[in-house]
């Protein structure tokens, strides 16, 4: 090679591979024509179409009846700084609107996790559960706006028993505890997930056989800077209030470890760790937790985008924990900015496709731009035995149906 600079040789090789650069001798090169400068394309306008020719299976309805254990049919009419206040509920859909869509998709039951408290809870149970037995179930929630009261621990434990009498079949705890609820409700230091004032509530749930659906944290990316390295940049750029980076927020790991201390302290209580244990990006850690805490179950809501991009790992996870995984979507009847809505039949079809087929490289959400990140997913083609467990049998057992 003589005295030819190694960097030059490697540069020529790279150029030849990339653009077919012709070389006649070392050190002599034929100049490639300059490419015309292109206008910069805004990222939201980039909508690449896959050139893969692979099977595309439409699954219009579930192979077996489905219990969707994670839906939202109502929400608190009043809130401040992320904390639900009062008993009043707002409704997202009437049962008569939901039932035809449910029948069309083979949805046997929707579990409304946000049934709230007091009068709102009673109204929700009457509107859905009692008016249409076997099609809807309602969970109650903590009275967050009373958490600063001196006797709150005793009150909340007793209130759960009252909610059970009023028809609540479980307890839903949102990320209000750990990320929004503060010592003076909406200001002051954040209240930790394992704060002892909630111990009577956890114990009451176990004694009453009311499973606790708990949302503790969010995707890891939500705790990182919103910059060019963040794989959910577009999502967080569109919703900067979803970011928990900085300020006085705990880390993702701190939240999960506090949750784990609750699981360990209350072994009689069955916990449904929503969104695949709130750590679908790290199934090794979720597995470690499930091995350690036999009272921990997980559901799938809004996380097939994570599960489907690691299909081999996910398949092993479903096989090992097939008795402790529940079907859920985090669906709402009319949705907000996301495509998670009961009427959007494409949403359910994607879940069914992910679970029932081995299709490759398809969108995990029906929106033109996937809402979480720019990747696609692969189906895991579960066996009928595991499908039945995930679709309805595990939920039946946990809910005492």
JODA-V942804 format. One record per residue. N is the residue number from 0. RES is the residue in three letters. SS is DSSP state (A for helix, B for strand, O for the rest). PSI is psi in radians with two decimals (NA if undefined). Layout:
N_RES_SS_PSI, N_RES_SS_PSI
//
This chain:
0_UNK_O_-0.15, 1_UNK_O_-2.40, 2_UNK_O_0.28, 3_UNK_O_2.30, 4_UNK_O_2.26, 5_UNK_A_-0.66, 6_UNK_A_-0.64, 7_UNK_A_-0.76, 8_UNK_A_-0.85, 9_UNK_A_-0.65, 10_UNK_A_-0.71, 11_UNK_A_-0.71, 12_UNK_A_-0.79, 13_UNK_A_-0.72, 14_UNK_A_-0.66, 15_UNK_A_-0.71, 16_UNK_A_-0.79, 17_UNK_A_-0.73, 18_UNK_A_0.14, 19_UNK_O_0.64, 20_UNK_O_2.26, 21_UNK_O_2.35, 22_UNK_B_2.42, 23_UNK_B_-0.52, 24_UNK_B_2.80, 25_UNK_O_2.27, 26_UNK_O_-0.21, 27_UNK_B_2.14, 28_UNK_B_2.59, 29_UNK_O_2.16, 30_UNK_O_2.28, 31_UNK_O_2.53, 32_UNK_O_2.45, 33_UNK_O_2.36, 34_UNK_O_2.51, 35_UNK_O_2.47, 36_UNK_O_2.29, 37_UNK_O_2.64, 38_UNK_O_2.54, 39_UNK_O_2.31, 40_UNK_O_2.18, 41_UNK_O_2.43, 42_UNK_A_-0.77, 43_UNK_A_-0.39, 44_UNK_A_-0.14, 45_UNK_O_1.90, 46_UNK_O_1.28, 47_UNK_O_2.51, 48_UNK_O_2.20, 49_UNK_O_2.41, 50_UNK_O_0.03, 51_UNK_O_2.40, 52_UNK_O_1.63, 53_UNK_O_2.77, 54_UNK_O_2.47, 55_UNK_O_1.94, 56_UNK_O_2.18, 57_UNK_O_2.27, 58_UNK_O_1.55, 59_UNK_O_-0.45, 60_UNK_O_2.71, 61_UNK_O_2.56, 62_UNK_O_-0.53, 63_UNK_O_2.80, 64_UNK_O_2.53, 65_UNK_B_2.37, 66_UNK_B_1.92, 67_UNK_B_1.81, 68_UNK_B_0.04, 69_UNK_B_1.45, 70_UNK_B_2.91, 71_UNK_B_1.82, 72_UNK_O_-0.14, 73_UNK_B_2.90, 74_UNK_B_2.82, 75_UNK_B_2.32, 76_UNK_B_-0.33, 77_UNK_B_2.40, 78_UNK_B_2.79, 79_UNK_B_2.24, 80_UNK_O_0.71, 81_UNK_O_0.08, 82_UNK_B_2.13, 83_UNK_B_2.38, 84_UNK_B_2.48, 85_UNK_B_-3.05, 86_UNK_B_-0.24, 87_UNK_B_2.41, 88_UNK_B_2.65, 89_UNK_B_2.48, 90_UNK_B_2.47, 91_UNK_O_-0.38, 92_UNK_O_2.67, 93_UNK_O_2.59, 94_UNK_A_-0.67, 95_UNK_A_-0.45, 96_UNK_A_-0.57, 97_UNK_A_-0.68, 98_UNK_A_-0.75, 99_UNK_A_-0.72, 100_UNK_A_-0.68, 101_UNK_A_-0.80, 102_UNK_A_-0.63, 103_UNK_A_-0.56, 104_UNK_A_0.02, 105_UNK_O_0.66, 106_UNK_B_1.89, 107_UNK_B_-0.69, 108_UNK_B_2.49, 109_UNK_B_2.30, 110_UNK_B_2.00, 111_UNK_B_1.84, 112_UNK_O_-0.45, 113_UNK_O_1.11, 114_UNK_O_-0.07, 115_UNK_O_-2.52, 116_UNK_O_2.92, 117_UNK_A_-2.26, 118_UNK_A_-0.63, 119_UNK_A_-0.74, 120_UNK_A_-0.83, 121_UNK_A_-0.72, 122_UNK_A_-0.70, 123_UNK_A_-0.78, 124_UNK_A_-0.75, 125_UNK_A_-0.72, 126_UNK_A_-0.69, 127_UNK_A_-1.10, 128_UNK_A_-0.91, 129_UNK_A_-0.50, 130_UNK_O_-0.46, 131_UNK_O_1.28, 132_UNK_O_2.41, 133_UNK_O_-0.11, 134_UNK_O_-0.43, 135_UNK_B_2.57, 136_UNK_B_2.65, 137_UNK_B_2.37, 138_UNK_B_2.62, 139_UNK_B_3.08, 140_UNK_B_2.86, 141_UNK_O_2.72, 142_UNK_O_1.46, 143_UNK_A_-0.63, 144_UNK_A_0.01, 145_UNK_A_0.13, 146_UNK_O_-0.36, 147_UNK_O_-0.11, 148_UNK_O_2.52, 149_UNK_O_-0.64, 150_UNK_O_0.44, 151_UNK_A_-0.74, 152_UNK_A_-0.85, 153_UNK_A_-0.77, 154_UNK_A_-0.81, 155_UNK_A_-0.65, 156_UNK_A_-0.77, 157_UNK_A_-0.60, 158_UNK_A_-0.57, 159_UNK_A_-0.66, 160_UNK_A_-0.68, 161_UNK_A_-0.70, 162_UNK_A_-0.66, 163_UNK_A_-0.74, 164_UNK_A_-0.60, 165_UNK_O_-0.08, 166_UNK_O_-0.03, 167_UNK_O_2.36, 168_UNK_O_-0.08, 169_UNK_B_3.14, 170_UNK_B_2.30, 171_UNK_B_2.19, 172_UNK_B_1.97, 173_UNK_O_3.10, 174_UNK_O_0.15, 175_UNK_A_-0.78, 176_UNK_A_1.99, 177_UNK_A_-0.56, 178_UNK_A_-0.31, 179_UNK_O_-0.78, 180_UNK_O_2.28, 181_UNK_B_2.96, 182_UNK_O_-0.54, 183_UNK_O_0.68, 184_UNK_B_-1.13, 185_UNK_O_0.02, 186_UNK_O_2.97, 187_UNK_O_-3.04, 188_UNK_O_2.62, 189_UNK_B_2.50, 190_UNK_O_2.29, 191_UNK_O_2.70, 192_UNK_O_-0.65, 193_UNK_O_0.45, 194_UNK_O_2.28, 195_UNK_A_-0.29, 196_UNK_A_-0.29, 197_UNK_A_-0.06, 198_UNK_A_-0.79, 199_UNK_A_-0.54, 200_UNK_A_-0.82, 201_UNK_A_-0.75, 202_UNK_A_-0.71, 203_UNK_A_-0.68, 204_UNK_A_-0.72, 205_UNK_A_-0.77, 206_UNK_A_-0.60, 207_UNK_O_0.02, 208_UNK_O_0.72, 209_UNK_O_1.90, 210_UNK_B_2.58, 211_UNK_B_1.96, 212_UNK_B_1.97, 213_UNK_B_2.21, 214_UNK_O_1.92, 215_UNK_O_-0.72, 216_UNK_O_-2.98, 217_UNK_O_3.10, 218_UNK_O_2.58, 219_UNK_A_-0.60, 220_UNK_A_-0.43, 221_UNK_A_-0.23, 222_UNK_A_0.16, 223_UNK_O_2.84, 224_UNK_O_2.54, 225_UNK_O_1.49, 226_UNK_O_-2.98, 227_UNK_O_-0.22, 228_UNK_O_-0.15, 229_UNK_O_2.06, 230_UNK_O_-0.27, 231_UNK_O_0.56, 232_UNK_A_-0.84, 233_UNK_A_-0.76, 234_UNK_A_-0.81, 235_UNK_A_-0.52, 236_UNK_A_-0.64, 237_UNK_A_-0.45, 238_UNK_O_1.20, 239_UNK_A_-0.39, 240_UNK_A_-0.15, 241_UNK_A_-0.16, 242_UNK_O_2.38, 243_UNK_O_0.56, 244_UNK_O_2.27, 245_UNK_O_-2.74, 246_UNK_O_-2.42, 247_UNK_O_0.36, 248_UNK_O_2.45, 249_UNK_O_2.88, 250_UNK_O_2.87, 251_UNK_A_-0.78, 252_UNK_A_-0.67, 253_UNK_A_-0.69, 254_UNK_A_-0.80, 255_UNK_A_-0.64, 256_UNK_A_-0.64, 257_UNK_A_-0.73, 258_UNK_A_-0.75, 259_UNK_A_-0.60, 260_UNK_A_-0.58, 261_UNK_A_-0.79, 262_UNK_A_-0.75, 263_UNK_A_-0.61, 264_UNK_A_-0.37, 265_UNK_O_1.19, 266_UNK_O_-0.32, 267_UNK_O_-0.24, 268_UNK_O_2.31, 269_UNK_O_2.15, 270_UNK_B_2.29, 271_UNK_B_1.84, 272_UNK_B_1.81, 273_UNK_A_2.79, 274_UNK_A_0.83, 275_UNK_A_0.92, 276_UNK_A_0.32, 277_UNK_A_0.44, 278_UNK_O_0.85, 279_UNK_O_-0.34, 280_UNK_O_-0.23, 281_UNK_O_1.29, 282_UNK_A_-0.40, 283_UNK_A_-0.72, 284_UNK_A_-0.72, 285_UNK_A_-0.74, 286_UNK_A_-0.74, 287_UNK_A_-0.74, 288_UNK_A_-0.74, 289_UNK_A_-0.58, 290_UNK_A_-0.58, 291_UNK_A_-0.55, 292_UNK_O_1.70, 293_UNK_O_-0.22, 294_UNK_O_0.27, 295_UNK_B_2.20, 296_UNK_B_2.92, 297_UNK_B_2.74, 298_UNK_B_2.96, 299_UNK_O_-0.10, 300_UNK_O_2.16, 301_UNK_O_0.46, 302_UNK_O_0.21, 303_UNK_A_-0.32, 304_UNK_A_-0.53, 305_UNK_A_-0.80, 306_UNK_A_-0.70, 307_UNK_O_-0.25, 308_UNK_O_0.06, 309_UNK_O_1.07, 310_UNK_A_-0.62, 311_UNK_A_-0.76, 312_UNK_A_-0.71, 313_UNK_A_-0.71, 314_UNK_A_-0.75, 315_UNK_A_-0.66, 316_UNK_A_-0.81, 317_UNK_A_-0.65, 318_UNK_A_-0.78, 319_UNK_A_-0.68, 320_UNK_O_0.56, 321_UNK_O_-0.40, 322_UNK_O_0.01, 323_UNK_O_0.30, 324_UNK_B_2.29, 325_UNK_B_2.60, 326_UNK_O_2.31, 327_UNK_O_2.73, 328_UNK_O_-0.31, 329_UNK_O_0.57, 330_UNK_B_2.60, 331_UNK_B_2.65, 332_UNK_O_-0.68, 333_UNK_O_-0.15, 334_UNK_O_-3.06, 335_UNK_O_-2.00, 336_UNK_O_-0.24, 337_UNK_O_2.89, 338_UNK_O_0.25, 339_UNK_O_1.65, 340_UNK_B_2.49, 341_UNK_O_-0.69, 342_UNK_O_-0.32, 343_UNK_O_1.58, 344_UNK_A_-0.43, 345_UNK_A_-0.57, 346_UNK_A_-0.91, 347_UNK_A_-0.65, 348_UNK_A_-0.61, 349_UNK_A_-0.74, 350_UNK_A_-0.81, 351_UNK_A_-0.71, 352_UNK_A_-0.74, 353_UNK_A_-0.76, 354_UNK_A_-0.55, 355_UNK_A_-0.31, 356_UNK_O_2.97, 357_UNK_O_0.52, 358_UNK_O_2.67, 359_UNK_O_2.46, 360_UNK_O_1.14, 361_UNK_B_2.84, 362_UNK_O_2.46, 363_UNK_O_0.00, 364_UNK_O_2.66, 365_UNK_O_-0.07, 366_UNK_O_2.68, 367_UNK_O_-0.72, 368_UNK_O_2.08, 369_UNK_O_2.29, 370_UNK_O_-0.31, 371_UNK_O_-0.73, 372_UNK_O_2.87, 373_UNK_O_1.32, 374_UNK_O_2.98, 375_UNK_O_3.03, 376_UNK_B_3.00, 377_UNK_O_2.45, 378_UNK_O_2.70, 379_UNK_O_-0.02, 380_UNK_O_1.06, 381_UNK_O_2.65, 382_UNK_O_2.80, 383_UNK_A_-0.64, 384_UNK_A_-0.81, 385_UNK_A_-0.66, 386_UNK_A_-0.81, 387_UNK_A_-0.71, 388_UNK_A_-0.81, 389_UNK_A_-0.72, 390_UNK_A_-0.73, 391_UNK_A_-0.53, 392_UNK_A_-0.73, 393_UNK_A_-0.70, 394_UNK_A_-0.71, 395_UNK_A_-0.83, 396_UNK_A_-0.78, 397_UNK_A_-0.63, 398_UNK_A_-0.12, 399_UNK_O_0.65, 400_UNK_O_NA
//
